[in-house]
């Protein structure tokens, strides 16, 4: 297996609007990030991934870009960014930018010019169609509900938007669009950034002719994943981007690619493909949402067997052929300790257990801001306290369809993207030390208990456990490059696996619940001598032939020949 710096790195994701406000306007900014770079460095991570900071009208929190080569006013200036980059590099941290090239803002100059006339030179930068049979051009549904088509009265045509109507999709069939994007990517890399996370990259190519999707239930709009996701030409375009630009720099790239399994992921990240270094997969994020018209909002209980099967499949199929990107939480997903752990009585124990999983799988681990202190979902009582466009659309559409209010709020408390977007909890001061003003979204009410200052002062904290885990991962090559093998696959309570590299073998034992199941060492490992490397409880003896596990217990052992 080829060694690469980005395989050995640990990534810390920052959602800038919620990270740290430096000027009291209630909005996180670049100077706020700069003030916390030493904290991030001391955590032991190597890379900082910044969610979009480009100029944007903010209809989707920066994922609607109106100027790719300018900084959003509320975040600061390009001089602030240059200082952030310089300071990060001086601390040994790399900076990865979040780049949205499936669509732009409807306030981008390209789109303003494109919609000015059907004869505009930039008309073909976007996807326009006449209506069909007195209706919409096709029956595709947007990710944020409703049709993907928005009518433009001035030119009597519709433009496509897979997300909000303020995010028109770019036409990647237009060679000039491709060249413009290549030039913009090169401009940022020449500034000295260290890579990109490509948002929604699987959707940049749409099916030829934009045909209707099958509509067996006669719904007004249907999801057409197979008609705008992971189509073959995406790979040609990514290889072109590498050949023209990316290969000239020593960077890391990760793509957001929904709707695929590990075999299909290898089309993007296979060692010989020359497309992306790794992709974010969504299978483990979707296992607790039932299929159907309500999608992710229709809840069902997840099971540990499902989680083990999904993660193990990705671990084994990609080994030696591609590279995983591992995460349990991000800006689009609920807090991991609220979703997969216990955010009440066993918050500390379960947060440490989940950290153990994240940092001991094969692949680059991504830690989302606040995950390292066990931040939880906020559970706001009123819909007026939420800000996320997807959440608000779901609320209003569900109300219109007669769904009881308590059911709507229950789904939002579990799945809203705002669950992970509340301000970072730095200390017990008002607004958790995030701002001296009024925060753009409320701070979680538990900030006096859950904050960085408390964790720094407590040697048994979640934060200190993360530091130990990250240091251990960097010290043990088996935790980076070792082959993964699942043990006890049918055990519904325990997640147990081994990482093996040559003669180095590391055993990971995780109890995912508040019960006390018994772990018994498999027969084929009983000839090995265990050495405890790390655990989230005090462990008095080294013997691991059989023992009762405590709620959400996690242990890491090195197994040595006797």
VENWO-V324242 format. One record per pair of residues at least 6 apart in sequence whose C-alpha atoms are under 7 Angstrom apart, sorted by the first residue. I is the first residue (numbers start at 1). J is the second residue. Records with the same first field share a line. If there is no record, write none. Layout:
I = J  J
//
This chain:
1 = 320
6 = 252
7 = 363  364
8 = 364  480
9 = 46  47  364
10 = 45  46  47  364  365  366
11 = 45  46  47  48  49  365  366  367
12 = 45  47  48  49  366  367  368  369
13 = 48  49  50  366  367  368  369
14 = 49  50  51  368  369
15 = 50  51  331
16 = 28  29  50  51
17 = 27  28  29
18 = 27  28  421  422  423  424
19 = 28  33  423  424
20 = 28  29  32  33  434  435
21 = 27  28  29  32  434  435
22 = 29  31  32
24 = 435  436  437
25 = 437  438
26 = 435  437  438  439  440
27 = 439  440
28 = 75
29 = 74  75  76
30 = 75  76  80  81
31 = 80
34 = 84
37 = 88
41 = 91  93
43 = 467
44 = 467  470  471
46 = 93  94
47 = 93  94  95
48 = 93  94  95  96
49 = 95  96  97
50 = 96  97  98
51 = 97  98
52 = 62  63  98  99
53 = 62  71  72  75
54 = 62  65  67  68  69  70  71  72
55 = 65  66  67  68  70  71  72  73
56 = 62  64  65  66  67  72
58 = 64
59 = 166
60 = 389
63 = 100
64 = 104  105  167
65 = 104  105  108
66 = 104  105  107  108
67 = 108
70 = 78
71 = 77  78
85 = 95
88 = 94
94 = 194
95 = 193  194
96 = 193  194  195  196  197
97 = 195  196  197
98 = 196  197  198  199
99 = 196  197  198  199
100 = 198  199
102 = 169  170  200  201  203  204
103 = 167  168  169  170
104 = 167  168  169  170
105 = 166  167  168
106 = 112  166  167  168
110 = 122
113 = 120  122
114 = 120  122  123
115 = 123
117 = 155
118 = 155
124 = 171  174
125 = 170  171  174  177
126 = 168  169  170  171
127 = 159  160  169  170  171
128 = 157  158  159  160
129 = 137  157  158  159
130 = 137  157  158
131 = 137  157  158
136 = 149
138 = 211  212
139 = 147  212  213  220  221  222
140 = 147  148  212  213  221  222  223  224
141 = 147  148  221  222  223
142 = 148  162  163
143 = 162  163
144 = 163  164  390  393
146 = 221
147 = 221
148 = 160  161  162
149 = 158  159  160  161
150 = 158  159  160  165
151 = 157  158  159
152 = 158
159 = 168
160 = 168  169
161 = 167  168  169
162 = 169
172 = 178  204  205
182 = 241  245
186 = 245
194 = 251  252
195 = 251  252  253
196 = 252  253  254
197 = 253  254  255
198 = 254  255  256
199 = 255  256
200 = 256  257
201 = 255  256  257
202 = 229  230  234  256  257
203 = 228  229  230
204 = 234
205 = 228  231  233  234
206 = 227  228
207 = 227  228
213 = 222  224
215 = 222
235 = 268  275
238 = 275
239 = 274  275
242 = 274  275
252 = 277
253 = 276  277  278
254 = 276  277  278  279
255 = 276  278  279  280
256 = 279  280
257 = 279  280  281
258 = 281  282
262 = 314  317  318
263 = 317
266 = 322
267 = 273
268 = 275  276
269 = 275  276  277  278  322  323
270 = 321  322
271 = 321  322
277 = 323
278 = 323  324  325
279 = 324  325
280 = 325
283 = 310
284 = 307  310
286 = 296
287 = 302
288 = 299  300  301  302
289 = 295  296  297  298  299  300
290 = 296  298  299  300
297 = 411  415
299 = 411
304 = 492  493
305 = 490  492
308 = 495
312 = 486
315 = 362  484
316 = 484
319 = 483
323 = 363
324 = 362  363  364
325 = 363  364  365
326 = 358  363  364  365  366
327 = 358  365  366  367
328 = 336
329 = 335  336  368
330 = 368  420
331 = 417  420  421
332 = 417
333 = 415  417  420
334 = 377  414  415  416  417  419  420
335 = 375  376  377  419  420
337 = 343  347  350  351  374  376
338 = 376  377
341 = 350  351
342 = 350
343 = 376
347 = 374
348 = 374  462
349 = 536  552  553
350 = 552
351 = 374  462
352 = 462  465  536
353 = 510  552  553  554
355 = 466
356 = 469  554
358 = 365
359 = 365  469  470  473
360 = 479
361 = 479
362 = 479  480  481
363 = 480
370 = 424
372 = 462  463  466
373 = 450  451  452  455  462  463
374 = 462
375 = 450
377 = 419  420
378 = 419  444
379 = 413
386 = 418
387 = 418
388 = 417  418
391 = 412  416
395 = 408
398 = 408
422 = 441  442  443  444
423 = 434  443
424 = 434
425 = 432  433  434  447  450  451  452
426 = 432  433  434  451  452  453
427 = 433  448  451  452  453
428 = 447  448  451
431 = 443
432 = 447
455 = 461  462  463
456 = 463
473 = 479  480
478 = 499  500  501  504  505  506
479 = 499
481 = 501
482 = 499  500  501
483 = 499  500  501
484 = 497  498  499  500
485 = 497  498  499
486 = 496  497  498
487 = 496  497
488 = 496
493 = 511  512  513
494 = 510  511  512
495 = 509  510  511
496 = 508  509  510
497 = 507  508  509
498 = 505  506  507  508
499 = 505  506  507
500 = 506
505 = 558  559
506 = 556  557  558  559
507 = 556  557  558  559
508 = 555  556  557
509 = 554  555  556
510 = 552  553  554  555
511 = 549  551  552  553  554
512 = 552
513 = 551  552
514 = 551  552
515 = 551
516 = 548  549  550  551
517 = 548  549
518 = 546  547  548  549
519 = 546  547  548  549
520 = 545  546  547
521 = 544  545  546
527 = 562
528 = 559  560  561  562
529 = 559  560  561  562
530 = 542  557  558  559  560
531 = 542  557  558  559
532 = 542  556  557  558
533 = 556  557  558
534 = 555  556
535 = 554  555  556
536 = 553  554  555
537 = 553
//
